[in-house]
Amino acid sequence: MTAGDVHLLRRRLRAALTAGGPAVGTFVKLASPDVVELAAAAGFAFVVVDLEHSTLTEQRAVDLVRHADACGLPALVRVPEVDAAAVNRLLEAGAAGIQLSMLTRLAQAEALVAAARFAPAGRRSVSLANRAARFGAIPLAGFLRAEQDDPPVLVGQIETARTDPLPDLVAALDVCFVGSTDLAVDLGLPADPRVLRAAVDRVRDAARSAGVAFGGWVPARSAAADLGLSDADYLVVGSDLQMLAAGLRAAAGEETP
């Protein structure tokens, strides 16, 4: 049975994570579908619709996910906590995956997996009356098989120095993602670059040890090396708002800080 489009997008993103170079995306904070279309046209491998640091509502996030799907662009959704019902709705709407911020405890990772996977791997409630299941065009057995073969891409953000043992924390996820800004704040600003780099290296080592992709956020591609992310598999560069602000400042003649 043919899988839904979202399963093909997940497969494409997972392939990009192992292609030898970074899969590059950006955060989407604005409610305009034009942003998603521009990201697809620019060649981004994915976008992350941001429900943590934005004023987007869940409905707006769903609209952006739908438009990304129409553009052939995998769209994950960043959430500040594991709300199983919300995760299910986002996945049913066609989200390629879920990115969880401030992951510190194994119980959080287990809750994320449970919310995103159907039994026996998780506890997600099943329905075929949604976009991911082509509104019932895929029979239940075919849909469950597609979800097993190409499950939601799960990303955990490591943003604090103290966590449960990192390899165990991220072993069931697809991407171990270092949130370098929050990590720097947690280490104490102004953070010693050597201390921050050592913390990033620990996250990378944990990802490699667990056999999952290593990722992180950078304000610009050129900053990846300084932040210890030059070998990232999953790289989120800036955001739509950040790029718009930089472009407006440049047009107004103001230098970007």
Buried (B, 14 or more C-beta within 10 A) or exposed (E): EEBBBBBBBBBBBBEBBEEEEBBBBBBBBBBBBEBBBBBBEEEBBBBBBBBBEBEBEBEBBBBBBBBBBBBEBBBBBBBEEBBBEBBBBBBBBBBBBBBBBBBBEBEBBBBBBBBBBBEEBBBBEBEBEBBBBBEEEBEEEBBBBBBEEBBBBBBBBBBBBEBBEBBBBBBBBBBBBBBBBBBBEBBEEEBEEEBBBEBBEBBBBBBBBBEBBBBBBBBEBEBBEEBBBEEBBBBBBBBBBBBBEBEEEEEEEEEEE
